[in-house]
Amino acid sequence: MTNELMACTCLHHVHRNTFCKHMAAVENATDDGTLEAFPSEDNEDDTEPEDCDCDGLDDFPCWPCVQTGRTELPN
């Protein structure tokens, strides 16, 4: 990451030129260098986020649902 720009070498970012899960991990890293890559089960909430946009994505989860831990990205 340089200045405000972020890039990744994963195929998702390289071929689709879009925000990837690796960028999300870096963006969510805390100041002390730790990273909560997988939310703990205690924090899981099955309620739909207000900005959920899963409808129309053909069973692919929207980013708000992934970010809150409601659903996971497929491999």
C-alpha positions in Angstrom: 0.0 0.0 0.0 1.4 3.3 -1.0 -0.1 6.6 0.0 -3.9 6.2 -0.5 -3.6 3.6 -3.3 -3.8 -0.1 -2.6 -2.9 -3.0 -4.9 -2.7 -6.8 -4.6 -1.1 -9.5 -6.7 -3.9 -12.0 -6.3 -5.8 -13.1 -9.4 -9.1 -11.6 -8.3 -7.6 -8.1 -8.1 -5.2 -8.5 -11.1 -7.8 -9.8 -13.6 -10.9 -8.1 -12.3 -9.2 -4.9 -11.1 -11.5 -4.9 -8.0 -11.2 -4.8 -4.2 -10.2 -8.3 -3.0 -10.3 -10.1 0.4 -6.6 -9.4 0.9 -7.2 -5.7 0.6 -10.1 -6.0 3.1 -7.8 -7.7 5.5 -5.2 -5.0 5.3 -7.9 -2.3 5.6 -9.2 -3.9 8.7 -5.8 -4.4 10.4 -5.5 -2.5 13.7 -2.7 0.0 14.6 -0.8 -2.6 16.6 -0.5 -4.9 13.6 -3.0 -7.5 14.6 -5.7 -8.6 12.3 -9.1 -10.1 13.0 -9.4 -12.2 9.9 -12.2 -14.4 11.2 -14.7 -12.9 13.5 -15.2 -14.9 16.7 -18.3 -16.9 17.1 -19.3 -14.7 20.0 -19.7 -11.8 17.6 -21.6 -13.6 14.9 -25.0 -12.2 14.2 -27.4 -13.8 11.7 -29.4 -10.6 11.2 -29.3 -9.1 7.8 -27.3 -5.8 7.7 -29.3 -2.7 6.7 -27.2 -2.3 3.5 -27.5 -6.0 2.5 -27.5 -6.3 -1.3 -27.4 -10.1 -1.7 -30.6 -10.2 -3.8 -29.7 -10.4 -7.4 -26.2 -11.7 -6.8 -27.0 -15.3 -7.7 -26.2 -16.8 -4.3 -23.0 -14.7 -4.0 -22.9 -12.8 -0.7 -22.7 -9.0 -0.7 -19.8 -7.2 1.0 -21.9 -6.0 4.1 -22.9 -9.6 4.8 -19.3 -10.8 4.5 -17.9 -7.9 6.5 -20.3 -8.6 9.4 -19.6 -12.3 9.4 -23.2 -13.2 8.4 -21.9 -15.1 5.3 -18.5 -16.1 3.9 -17.1 -15.7 0.4 -17.0 -18.9 -1.6 -13.5 -20.2 -2.4 
